[in-house]
Amino acid sequence: MAHSDARDNVSNIDNYNGRQWGNVPGDEQYTTRKNPFTASVRLTQFLDNVLGGNHEIGGGLEYLYQFDRLPVTRGNAQIHYWYNGNPYGNVAQGLDRGVYGDGTIRFGVLPYNKGDADKELQGYRVSGYLQDAWTIKNRLTVNLGARFDWYWGGFGGGGSTGLDSDTLAYQIGEGLRSGLGRNPYAAFSVEPIKKAMDFKTISPRIGLTYDLFGNGKTAVKASFGRYYEAMPVMWFHRVQSDIQAYYNFYWWDDNGDQIANSGDTFKPTNLYQFTPQDPEILKYGVAGKDAGKFELKAPYNDEFILSASHEVVRNLSAKVQYVHHRTYRDHSMGNYSISNDQALCTEADAPGLWVAKNITIPAYQDYPAHSATVYFARNGSFWDSVMWRQFTSPYSKRRYNGIELSVDKRYANGWALGGSITVSRTRSTEDTEWGELTPNNVNLFDLSPLDIPVVASVYGSFKLPLGLVSSFIFRHEEGRPVDNSIWVYAGDAWVAANDINPDYAWAYCRIDPLGTRRGPSYDNIDLRLEKEFKFKFGTFSVFADVFNLLGRRELEYGYIPGDWFDSGTGEYNTRWDYGLVTGILSGTGIRTIKLSGRMSF
């Protein structure tokens, strides 16, 4: 929550160096009321000597209701974008003032007072499952199971009292009535859309465990499971209206005072950013059954695990495990043309929309030159009636392969010690990483930004004199990939010659495959010291924890040189933070000592 004396300030953001001042964006006062209700029942039946073995058969039913009521408010919902200390952010980046104005100003719909705007999101889940653990001759155990889930939910309605009529945003909105048929900053209410999503899924599971030598010391296991992702109610937000929206405007500072006010000229960066309030149109916010390959369905993960474990000596065991994980039906976002009934995602999905341009990004220091084909979207009937849509990406792929070796000495004789090392590779498409599915990212099947090739851990517990017990956990992670990408401008002449939509005259271009460069590795140790005091009425335990014993800190460092590149003029702009340490990542660099107690009786 913003400090009370800052709520009325304009938010300022410098897009060059990330500096923020005034009423910092993100300080909206959110009060979410979650009212979940769950109920479940489970039954278990044991059967002996049936079909050559013993069975533990279980089944159950579950019910979940989720309800979020989200009131939103903000003091001053105006954001002014600067660039490198210049209040005229667009001019400072060399953009055509006649098209893009002096800068960009953003106005939020959020009203001033608490309770003046809210929305309701409702979700339901009904589930049933059946499973059997079938043990044959005390050596082979077969686990079979299936789960049924039915998720549904939607937008429960909402509205806003709007902004005060004397605010700049409201006055600008009055000028949009003739084109939009309404002032987007005035009061409004929206009727419920009860079933924005309706998913029915069946998840099979199977597992095998075999006692290899029949002595209980060596086990071989294999399992397969399908796991559908739960549907939190926030996933239904695409069918809400503009209860907490922000809209962008090009700004011409006609009076030259470097401040956006009523004496200036404002033009929406586009008209399709203004989501309609008609429920029949809002339904297009999620891809329905008529959307073909884009129909919104529940994402799911298939997981295959193969492992072998062996008790080397008493209380000491070793295990090797292979994990293969695949994710399907990632949800993505993109523009959908209602007028043309097209998803505006790729060249194949919207023929004639995307125009390719071959570019060469110049070399910089030890970063070599890079040639690429970049796509920009042209104007046309595609944009006559457009919705920002949530859909299932038919192009998404996520793959994980990992091998883990672990050793565990169980607690005995006053000590325990164990550790593991995992070598893995995670790959994914990028359609959900950049926020919008376009030809520039749809085919980027690369290392995932979350790929960690090596993870190692060691842990242990030791009994000390005076009845003390000490424990530790050490964890090491190799660095994650650094994304060497740059924004590319198509160039004024090329934009005009190809009738490019100004909103899509910029494109994000990846220069290096992920993994070419990586961030720093991670090392951390946490310690615990504990002691029990026994009394006639119970046991009192005292704990002392030290987190981040080594004082690990993660520096904010500028690895990437390129900020943006004008492919028309050849101008290459470097990032302000390239090669600089700009700070310490929040939450790191701090040792924490925690003292706690527990009474058991």
N, C-alpha and C positions, 0 to 999 in steps of 0.2 A: 504494500500500500504506500502511495506517495505521501511524503510529509505534507501536512495540511497547508503550509505556506507555499507549496510547489504545485498544488493541484491545478491552479489557474494558469500556470505557465505553458507556453508552447513547447512541445518536445522538439529538440534539434538533434539531428544525427549527421555526422560527417561520414559519408560513404567511402572516403579515401582512407581514413585512419581509424574508423570505428568509434570515435569520440561521441559521447552523448551528454547532453546537458539540458537544463530546464526540467520539465515534467517528463522524466525518462520513460520511453515506451515500455509497455509491459506492466505498468503500475495500475492497470485497471483493478478495481476492487471486486473480486469475484467471491461470491458466497455460494458454494455448492451444497445443496442438501441431498444426500444420498439416502434412500430408504429401501435397502435390499430386504427381501424376505426369502428364506430358503426352507425347504422341507425335504426330508429324505427317509426312506425305509429300506432295510436290507434284510435278506433272509439267507441262511446258510444250511445246507443239507450234506451230511457225511454218509457215503455209501461205501461199504467194504465188499471186496471180492465180486465186483461187477465188471464184465468185459476184461477180465484178467488183471484187474488192479483196483486200487482204492481211489475214491473220488471225494473232492471237496467242491461241491457245487454251490455257487453263490449267485444271487441276483438282487436287483434293487431298482427303485424308482427315485427320481430327483425332480424337484421343482424349484425354479429360481425366478424371482421378480425383481427387476431393477428400476428405480425411478430417480432421475436427476432433475432437480429444479435449479436453474442457473440464473440468478439475478446478476446483471452486469451494470457497471457505471464507471464513469471517468470524469475527472475534472475538466481539463481542456483536451479535447480529442483531436487536436491539430498537430501534425508532424511535418517539420520543415527539413528537407534533405539538402545538406551542403556537400561540397567536395573540396578537399584540401584547403579548408579555411575560407572558401568562397561561398557566399550565400546563394549564388547563382550556379547551382550544381550542374545543370545541363550544359550551360555555356562553358563552364570550367572544363568539361570533358570534350569540348569541341563539337558538340551537337548543333545542328542547324536551329538557330533561335526561332526562325519562322515556323518550324514544325513542332519543336519540343519546348519552346518558351525559354525563359531564363532558368527555371528550375522546376522541381516537382514538389507539390504539396499534397499531403494526405489528410483526409478528414474522416474521423470515425463517427459512426451512428450512435455511439454510446451516450446516453443522457447523463446529466450532472448528478442527480440525486439517486440514492439507493432505493431500489424497488420500482424504478421507473421503466425498467426493461427486464424481461425474463423470458425463458423458454423452458419447455418440459420435454424430456426425452425418456421414453419408456421401452423396456426390453423384457423379454420372457424366454425361459428355456425349460422344456420338459424333456427328461432323459430317462432311459431305461437300459439296463445292461444285464448280461448273463455270462458267467464264466465257470470254467471247470478246471481244477488242478487234478490231473489223472496220474497217479504214481503206479508204475509197473515194476514189481519185484524189487522195490526199494532201490532201483538203480536208474530208471528212466522216469522223468516227470514231464508230462505234456500239459502245457497251459493253453487252453483255448478260450476265446472270449469274443464278444461283439457288443458294441455300444450303439444305441440310437439316440440322436439328439435332434430336437426341433427348436430352432431359434427363430424368434420373430420380434419385431418392434418397430418403432417409428417416432415421429415427431408429434408430441402431444399438444401442440399449439403454443402460442406466445404472442408477444407484442411489445410495443414501446410507446412511451408518451412523446417521443421525439425530442429534438433539441429546441432550445428557446429561439423564438423568432428573431431576436436581435443578434444571434451568433452569425459569424461569417459563413459557416457551412450551410446553415438554413437559408441564408440569402442567396448563396450560390445555387442551392437546390431549387429555389423558386424559378431560377432561369432554365431549369431542366424540365419543367412541367410540360411544356409543349412537345418535347421529344419523347419523354418517358411516360407522360400521362399522370405524373405524380412528383412530389418532392421527396427524394429518398431520405431526407433528414426530418420529415414531418412524422406525426404520430401514425401508427398503423397497428393492425392485429392480423394474425394468420390462423386459419382453421387447422385442426389436426390432420395429419396424414398417418393413419394408424399402422399400416404395414408397409414401411419403406423397405424392409428386408424380411424374407421368409425362407429360411434354409432348413432342409431336412437332410440329415447325414447319417451314414452307417459306418462305424469304425471297426474293422476286424483286427484281432491280435492273436498271435500264436508264439509260443515259446517252448523250447526243448532244453532240458538239463539232463546230462548223462554222467553217471559216476563211472569213470573210465575203467578203473581197476576193481571196483566193488569194495574198496576199503575206506571210502569217504574222504580220501585225501586229494583226489584229482577229479575236477569237474570240467566238462565241456558244455558250453551253453550257446544257444542260437535263438534269436528272437526277431520277430517282425511286428511292427505296430503302425497303425495309421492314427494320427491325432489331428482332429479338426480344431481350429482356433476358436475360442469363445468369442462371442459378439458383445463387447461392451457397448453401453448405450451411446457413447460418444460417436460410434460408427454411423449413427443415424443422422448426423448433423447436416449432411448434404441436402436434406429435404426441408431444412429450416429456411426462413427468409432472412432478411438482413438485420437481425436483432443485434448483432455485434460486429457488423461489417466495417471495413475501411475502404474508401474509394480514393483513387489517385487522380490528380489534376495537373496538367501542365500550367505553369504560372508565368505570366508576363508582368513584371514589376513596372507598371506604367508610370507611377509617380516617383520611382527611383529611390524609395526610402529603405530598400532591402528587407522589408517586412511585408508579408502577405496581408492585405487588408481590402476593404470594400472598394478602394480606388483602383484596383488592379483587374486584370483579365484572367479568367480561369476557363480551361477547356478540359473535359474528361479525357484521360488518356485513351479510353474507349468506352463505348456505351454498353457492351455486353458484360462489363463488370457489375452492373446493377441488376442483381438477381430479382426476378419478378416476384410478386406477392400472390399470384394466382396458384392455388394448390395443384391445379391440373398441369401447370407448367413446372412447378417445383418438383413434381414426380420425376421429371427428366434428370434430376440431380443424382439419381442412382440408376444404373443400367438395368432395365427389367428384362423379362423373358423374350422380348422382341429385339433385344440388342445383339443376338447371335453370339459370336465368340466373345463379346465383351460383357455378357450377362453377369451380373454380380452374384458370385457364389462364395461359399465359405472357403477360406484358404485351409490347406491341410499339409501335414508333414508326414512323409513316410520314413521310417527309421528301421535300419537293419543293424543288429549287433551280433558279433561273433566273439566269444571269449574262451579262455582256458585258464584255470586257476589250480594251484598245487600247493599243498602244505609241505614245505621243505623240511622243516623240523617242527617239533612241538612249539606252538604259538607263533611260528613264522611262516608266512605264506607269500606267494608271488602270483601275479596275474598279468596277462597280456590281453588286450581287448581292441577290437577293430570296430569303428562306428561309421556307418554310411547314412547320411541324412539328406533328404531331398524335400524341397518346399515347392508347392504348386499353388496356383491361383492367387498370387500376390495381388492385393488391391493397389490400384494406381489412380492417378488423377489426370484429367485432360479436358480439352474443350470438345463439346459435342454440338454440332450444328443441327438445331431443330429444323430449320428451313430446308436443309439438304438431307437430313437423316443420315449424317455421317459423323463418325469419330474422327477428329482432326489430328490423328496421331502419327501416321506414316504416309509415305507416298502411295502405297497400295490402298490404304483406307480412305484417303482423300485425294484422288488423282487431280493434278493441276494446282494443288494448293502449295506444295513445297517446291522451292527452287534451290538447286544445288550450286554452290560456288566453291571452286578450288582455291585454296589460300596457302600461303607459306608464312608461318610465324617465325620471325628472325631469331637467330641464336642470341643468347645472352650469357656472358661469362662461360661457365662450364655446362650450360644448357644448350644443346645443339638446336639448329633450325628444325622445324617440323612442318611437314606438308599434310594437309587434311582436306576433306570435303565436308563443308558445313552447309546446313540447310536453313533457309529462311522462308517464312510464310508470306504469301502474297495477299492482297486485298481480294474482294469479290463477294459473291453471294454466300460464301461459307459463313460470313460474319453477320448476316442479316438478323439472325435470331440464334444466339449461342448460350449454352449453359456450361458452367464448370461442373464436370461430372465425375463421380466415383464409379469405378468399374473394375472388373477382373481383367488383369493384363494377360492376354494370350501369349505374350512374348517373355514372360518372367521365368527365370530359372535361378534356383539357389541350390548349391551342392556343398556338402561338407564331407570330408574324409579324414579320419583321424585314427592314429594308433597310440594306445596308452599302455605303458609298462608301470606297474605299481608293486611295491613291496610293503608289507605290513607286519610288524612285530606287535602282537596284541599285548595289552597291559597285563603283566605278570611279574612277580618278583620285584615290584616297585618301579617298573618303568615300561614305557611303550615308545615305539619309534616307527615311523613310516614315511613313505614318499612316493612320488609318481612323476613321470615325465610324459608329456603328450606332444606328439608331432602331428600337425594337421595342416589342411589346406581348405580354405573356404572361398568359393567363387559365387558370383551372383551377377545378374543383370542390374542395370542402374536406373530402371524406370521408376523405382520408388525412392531413389536417393536424391534426385534433383527436383522432385515435386511435380513434374509434368512429363508425360510420355511424348517424345518427339523423335523424328528420324536421327537426331544427334545422339540419342542415348539408347534407342530401342535394341540395338545390336551389340551393345557394350557388355559382353559376357566376359568378366574380368575377375581378378581377385576382389573379394569383398573389402570394403573399407574397414570391416571388423576382423579381418584375417589376422590371426596370431599364430605364426608357424610353430613356435615352441613355448610350452608352458611347463614349468617344473615347480614342484612343491615338496617341502619336508615339514613334518610335524612330529611332536613328541610330548610325553608327559613323564615326570620324574618325581619320585618321593624323596623329600629332603628331610634333614633333621628337624626336630621340634614339631613333627606332624605336618609340615608344609608340603604342598604339591605345586610344582612348577610346570607350566605348559608353554609351548611356543608353536607358531605357524610361520613358515617362510614361504614366499611365493615369488617366482620369477616369470616374467612374460617378455618375449621378444617384441620389438616395436611394430606398430601397425602401419599400413601403407600411407604414404603422403600423396594426396591427390594434386598432381601438377596439372591444373586446368586453367584456362583463361577465357575471359569474355571477348568475343569477336564481333566487331561492328561491320556490317556489310558494305558501308561506304555510301556517301550521299548520292553519287551519280548512279551507282548500281541499284540502290533502293528505288530511285526514280525510274530508271529504265525498266525495272522488273515489277513495278507497282507493288512493292513490299509493304506489308502492314507495319506501321511504325513500332507497334508493340513487339514485333518479331524480327526487327532489324538487327537484334543482338542475339547471339547464340553462344552456348557454353561448349567449349572444345577441350577435350582431354588431350594432353600432349604426350605424357608418358603412360604406359600401362601401369596400373596399380601394382605396387611391389617393387618397382624400379628403385624407389627411394622409400625409406622407412623412418619413422620417428624413433625416439629413444626407447630403450628397454625399461622394464619396470621391476623393481626389487622392493620387497617389503617384509618386515618382521613384526609380529604382534606377540606380546608376552602376557602370561597370567600367573599370578601367585595366589594360592588359596589355602585356607585353613578352616578346619571344623572344630567347634566347641560343643561338647556333648553335655546336656543337662538331663535331669530326671524327666522334665516335661518335653524335651525335644532336642533338636540339633540346630545350632546357629552357625552359618557358614559366612566367612568374610572373603571377599574377592578384591584383588588389585590388578587392574588391566593396564597395560601400556600399549597403545596403538601407534604404529609408525615409529618404531624404536629407532630406525636409522635416519629419521628426519627426511624421508624421501619427499622430494618436491618435483613437480612437473612444470617446467618453464614454458611460457608462451613464446614461441620462436617462429619467426617468419622464414619458412623453408622455400616458399614459392616466389619467384621473381615477378611473374607477369600479372598485372591487374587487368588491363584491357588492351586490345589491339584493333586499330582502324585499318581494315584490309583495303580501304580505298586510298588513303593517304600514306599508309605504311607506318603511321605513328604507333610506337610501342611504349606503353606506360607501365612502369614498375610499381609494385606494391610498396606502400610506405614502410612496412615492417620487414621487408626482405633482409635477412641476415642480422636481424636485431632480436634481442631478448626484450620483450615488452611487458613482462610481468610473470607472476606465479599463478598457475591455475588454481582457482578457488577450491578450498578443501584439501590442498596438498601443502607440504612444508610445515605441518603442524604436528607435534607430538601431543598425544592426549592421554592423560592418566585418569582412570575411572575407578572409584571405590564403591563397592556395593555390598549388600548383605542379604542373607536369605534365612528365614526361620522355618524349620520343618518340625511338625509335631503330629 
